[in-house]
Amino acid sequence: MPEIELSSGPIDYQDTGGSGPALVLVHGPPMNETLWRKVVPLLDGYRCILPTLPLGGHRRPMKRDADLSQRGVARLLGEFVERLGLDEVTLVLNDWGGGQFLVLEEQGRRIARLVLVACEAFDNFPPGPAAKAAATVCRIPGGVWLFTRLMRVPVIRNNPNGYGGMSLRGIPDEIMDDWFAPATRSRAIRRDFAKFATSAPKREILLAWSERLGAFDRPVLIVWAAEDRLMPREHGPRLAELYPKGRLVEIADSSTLVPEDQPERLAEVLTDFLVGTGAKPSRRTG
């Protein structure tokens, strides 16, 4: 897997290559690029780039002084886009919503479109009571170690108010094991995970940042899941109203991880949005 050294540390990524429009697809914590494994094969004609950001599922630790706050990781994502020389990028987020804040930075000029798929928004950082409780645990010395061990227990892993509720289909054990493996093995990864997990600012700051997002005047697709337990249903229409060129599509029979539950429908609405906003695929098959 390719790797690039950024100011805060190494980032590995997958890149399908090709001459099509560039899509950067981003995961939540503590996940990696495999979140998009069902969707990428359906995006023929697009260059799909999937970084594994330092949200706890990353395989190599960041530098000790790395800024892994919400805005810090957004800036790191911007640096990644910049270092790869990408322009006119479509940024696609699922679960983690902090990537939106990239458009508040200078590097945001490279983002031509946003696609927000059932992600954190407004003051919903971290999303839901279970994630907030996990963030509290991560503030305690040894808390991340305890968290990773608890996630091995099926009744906790499959709890519908936590990770078990993120997919109606269920996340395969081998995928979730892969997501948690780096933090299970490495103290430095756990350090990074704790820095990010405890970084959400106060509600008034989040809402002030959100208000500024309304200045992003490029196309935005909001894809919301009808059966989501973590992302409030009203946040979908609210986001579509916030962005001047926002458009909402609601997907039925899906929870937070739409790429897991409804990959075909997600690829369909994403492709329609891309073509409709001038990002046509380089070729079509079939």
Secondary structure, 3 states (H helix, E strand, C coil): CCEEEECCEEEEEEECCCCCCEEEEECCCCCCHHHHCCCHHHCCCCEEEEECCCCCCCCCCCCCCCCCCHHHHHHHHHHHHHHCCCCCEEEEEEECCHHHHHHHCHHHHHEEEEEEEEECCCCCCCCHHHHHHHHHHHCCCCHHHHHHHHCCCHHHHCCCCCHHHCCCCCCCHHHHHHHHHHHHHCHHHHHHHHHHHCCCCCHHHHHHHHHHHCCCCCCEEEEEECCCCCCCCCHHHHHHHHCCCEEEEEECCCCCCHHHHCHHHHHHHHHHHHHHCCCCCCCCCC
